[in-house]
Amino acid sequence: MSSSSSSTTTIISGCLSIDEDEPTETRLRRMISEHPVIIFSRSSCCMCQVMKKLLDTIGVHPTVIELDDREMASLPLPPPPGQYSLSPGNPSPALFIGGSCIGGLETLMALHLSGHLVPKLVEVGAL
């Protein structure tokens, strides 16, 4: 796993094989619980860039984890129908706030426009 930090976002890319005895789903659940705002994405996902920019504008600095297709398929809490897809044909990012699956960019935008995003971020200590 390689890691690089910028002033606004922590990006971790590559395979999540820190502990070979820990199953991928367990690692993902642990990472979700360790970070108040975490985005799981594929590299070069343009929707992830928009998601990061929106959160940065609000003052939140999410952790971004770039996953391969197998790891994306291991993410817990599959979304309700129609929210986002983790299939290889749709590289939508998956956002978790306070350990809860928020969904993709559309859900994040809806939360923001409805005025519910900032209170949720304050509640989990991200703001």
C-alpha positions as CSV (number, residue, x, y, z in Angstrom):
1,M,0.0,0.0,0.0
2,S,1.3,3.4,-0.9
3,S,0.3,6.6,0.8
4,S,0.6,10.2,-0.1
5,S,-0.8,13.2,1.7
6,S,-1.8,16.6,0.5
7,S,-3.0,19.6,2.5
8,T,-6.6,18.6,2.0
9,T,-6.9,14.8,1.5
10,T,-5.2,11.6,2.5
11,I,-5.1,9.3,-0.4
12,I,-4.2,5.6,0.1
13,S,-4.0,3.6,-3.1
14,G,-3.0,0.1,-4.0
15,C,-3.9,-3.2,-2.5
16,L,-5.1,-3.2,1.1
17,S,-2.9,-6.2,2.0
18,I,-1.5,-4.8,5.3
19,D,-2.3,-7.9,7.2
20,E,-2.6,-11.0,5.0
21,D,-4.6,-12.8,7.7
22,E,-7.3,-10.1,7.7
23,P,-10.0,-10.5,5.1
24,T,-10.6,-7.6,2.7
25,E,-14.1,-7.0,4.1
26,T,-12.8,-6.8,7.6
27,R,-10.1,-4.3,6.6
28,L,-12.6,-2.2,4.8
29,R,-14.9,-2.2,7.9
30,R,-12.0,-1.3,10.1
31,M,-11.0,1.6,7.9
32,I,-14.6,2.8,7.8
33,S,-14.8,2.8,11.6
34,E,-11.4,4.6,11.9
35,H,-12.2,7.6,9.7
36,P,-15.1,10.0,10.1
37,V,-15.3,10.7,6.4
38,I,-13.9,8.2,3.9
39,I,-14.3,7.8,0.2
40,F,-13.7,4.5,-1.6
41,S,-13.0,5.0,-5.2
42,R,-11.1,3.8,-8.2
43,S,-8.1,5.8,-9.5
44,S,-9.1,8.4,-12.1
45,C,-12.7,8.5,-11.0
46,C,-13.9,12.0,-12.0
47,M,-16.9,11.9,-9.6
48,C,-14.5,11.2,-6.7
49,Q,-12.7,14.4,-7.6
50,V,-16.0,16.4,-7.5
51,M,-16.9,14.8,-4.2
52,K,-13.5,15.7,-2.7
53,K,-13.8,19.3,-4.0
54,L,-17.2,19.7,-2.4
55,L,-16.1,18.4,0.9
56,D,-12.9,20.5,0.8
57,T,-15.0,23.6,0.1
58,I,-17.0,22.9,3.3
59,G,-13.8,22.3,5.2
60,V,-13.7,18.5,5.5
61,H,-10.6,16.6,4.5
62,P,-11.7,13.1,3.7
63,T,-9.6,10.0,3.6
64,V,-9.7,8.6,0.0
65,I,-9.0,4.9,-0.6
66,E,-8.4,3.7,-4.1
67,L,-9.5,0.2,-4.5
68,D,-9.4,-2.5,-7.2
69,D,-12.6,-4.1,-8.5
70,R,-12.3,-7.1,-6.1
71,E,-11.9,-4.7,-3.1
72,M,-14.8,-2.5,-4.3
73,A,-17.0,-5.6,-4.4
74,S,-16.1,-6.3,-0.8
75,L,-17.4,-3.0,0.6
76,P,-20.0,-3.5,3.3
77,L,-23.5,-2.2,3.3
78,P,-24.6,-2.4,-0.3
79,P,-26.5,0.7,-1.4
80,P,-30.3,0.9,-1.8
81,P,-31.3,0.3,-5.4
82,G,-30.6,3.2,-7.8
83,Q,-28.1,5.1,-5.6
84,Y,-24.8,4.0,-6.9
85,S,-23.1,1.0,-8.3
86,L,-19.7,-0.6,-7.6
87,S,-19.7,-2.5,-10.9
88,P,-16.7,-2.1,-13.1
89,G,-18.9,-0.2,-15.7
90,N,-19.8,2.5,-13.1
91,P,-16.8,3.9,-11.2
92,S,-18.9,5.9,-8.8
93,P,-17.2,6.6,-5.4
94,A,-18.7,5.3,-2.2
95,L,-18.8,7.7,0.7
96,F,-19.1,6.8,4.3
97,I,-19.7,9.4,7.0
98,G,-19.5,8.4,10.7
99,G,-19.4,4.7,9.7
100,S,-22.6,4.9,7.6
101,C,-22.8,4.4,3.9
102,I,-24.0,7.7,2.4
103,G,-23.8,6.5,-1.2
104,G,-22.3,8.3,-4.2
105,L,-22.0,11.8,-5.5
106,E,-25.8,12.3,-6.1
107,T,-26.6,11.4,-2.5
108,L,-23.8,13.7,-1.3
109,M,-25.1,16.6,-3.4
110,A,-28.7,16.0,-2.2
111,L,-27.5,16.1,1.4
112,H,-25.6,19.3,0.8
113,L,-28.5,21.0,-1.1
114,S,-31.0,20.0,1.5
115,G,-28.9,21.5,4.3
116,H,-28.4,18.1,6.0
117,L,-24.7,17.6,5.1
118,V,-23.0,20.1,7.5
119,P,-25.0,19.0,10.6
120,K,-24.1,15.4,9.8
121,L,-20.4,16.3,9.4
122,V,-20.5,18.2,12.7
123,E,-22.2,15.2,14.4
124,V,-19.3,12.9,13.5
125,G,-16.6,15.4,14.4
126,A,-15.5,16.1,10.8
127,L,-16.2,19.8,11.2
